[in-house]
């Protein structure tokens, strides 16, 4: 009698492996998406901090409302005026009075406002048309809005 070694896989075994990989991917993908968005927003937070530093320095020696170009800071792709875009996918940075904003279109807007007492009020607002709470993903919103009392 000839003995034959069965070294192949049955269709059921292959389907089980594919099913397990699919379940793992379904669980991991949302977490990966959140981690990527959090890392992208970190650059926006850094740039907003730079804008606030520039705004404080500007107010030491000047009066009036500055533009992004008036601030003595280096930023990627700064254009003249009060708005610019950077990154892929794009954020738009803006400066209006004492408030700097970084907006990720269709997702959220991060805002830093220089208050009269010198503190910075940080807020995050989700876009109106999204189901995901991006602000909870990228920042502790309670911690951010706690800095808004004068």
SULSULZI-V445694 format. One record per residue. N is the residue number from 1. OMEGA is omega as a letter, one per 40 degrees, with the letter a starting at -180 (* if undefined). Layout:
n=N omega=OMEGA
n=N omega=OMEGA
This chain:
n=1 omega=i
n=2 omega=i
n=3 omega=a
n=4 omega=i
n=5 omega=i
n=6 omega=a
n=7 omega=a
n=8 omega=i
n=9 omega=i
n=10 omega=i
n=11 omega=i
n=12 omega=i
n=13 omega=i
n=14 omega=i
n=15 omega=i
n=16 omega=i
n=17 omega=i
n=18 omega=i
n=19 omega=i
n=20 omega=i
n=21 omega=i
n=22 omega=i
n=23 omega=i
n=24 omega=i
n=25 omega=a
n=26 omega=i
n=27 omega=a
n=28 omega=a
n=29 omega=i
n=30 omega=i
n=31 omega=i
n=32 omega=i
n=33 omega=i
n=34 omega=a
n=35 omega=i
n=36 omega=a
n=37 omega=i
n=38 omega=i
n=39 omega=i
n=40 omega=a
n=41 omega=i
n=42 omega=i
n=43 omega=i
n=44 omega=i
n=45 omega=i
n=46 omega=i
n=47 omega=i
n=48 omega=i
n=49 omega=i
n=50 omega=i
n=51 omega=i
n=52 omega=i
n=53 omega=i
n=54 omega=i
n=55 omega=i
n=56 omega=i
n=57 omega=i
n=58 omega=a
n=59 omega=i
n=60 omega=a
n=61 omega=a
n=62 omega=i
n=63 omega=i
n=64 omega=a
n=65 omega=a
n=66 omega=i
n=67 omega=i
n=68 omega=a
n=69 omega=i
n=70 omega=a
n=71 omega=a
n=72 omega=i
n=73 omega=i
n=74 omega=i
n=75 omega=i
n=76 omega=i
n=77 omega=i
n=78 omega=i
n=79 omega=i
n=80 omega=i
n=81 omega=a
n=82 omega=i
n=83 omega=i
n=84 omega=i
n=85 omega=i
n=86 omega=i
n=87 omega=i
n=88 omega=e
n=89 omega=a
n=90 omega=i
n=91 omega=i
n=92 omega=i
n=93 omega=i
n=94 omega=i
n=95 omega=i
n=96 omega=a
n=97 omega=i
n=98 omega=a
n=99 omega=i
n=100 omega=a
n=101 omega=i
n=102 omega=a
n=103 omega=i
n=104 omega=a
n=105 omega=i
n=106 omega=a
n=107 omega=a
n=108 omega=i
n=109 omega=i
n=110 omega=a
n=111 omega=i
n=112 omega=i
n=113 omega=i
n=114 omega=a
n=115 omega=a
n=116 omega=i
n=117 omega=i
n=118 omega=i
n=119 omega=i
n=120 omega=i
n=121 omega=a
n=122 omega=i
n=123 omega=i
n=124 omega=i
n=125 omega=i
n=126 omega=i
n=127 omega=a
n=128 omega=a
n=129 omega=a
n=130 omega=i
n=131 omega=a
n=132 omega=i
n=133 omega=a
n=134 omega=a
n=135 omega=i
n=136 omega=i
n=137 omega=a
n=138 omega=a
n=139 omega=i
n=140 omega=a
n=141 omega=i
n=142 omega=i
n=143 omega=a
n=144 omega=a
n=145 omega=i
n=146 omega=a
n=147 omega=a
n=148 omega=i
n=149 omega=a
n=150 omega=*
